[in-house]
Amino acid sequence: MTRRDDTADLHDIVTRCHTWEHDADPDARTLPRAKRHDDKTLAAVRIQLQGW
């Protein structure tokens, strides 16, 4: 289950990556990639240990 705050945080990360690709490295020289806005995938894992 994803909390609303977690979803907003993940969306913020993707938005920052997209902005960086567009503004800081539009020609893909710093981080080579096939296209200006390459696909992005994020995974969030929360581990909760009981008794620690």
Secondary structure, DSSP 8 states (H G I E B T S, - for coil): ---HHHHHHHHHHHHHHHHHHHHT-TTSSSS--SSSS------------TT-
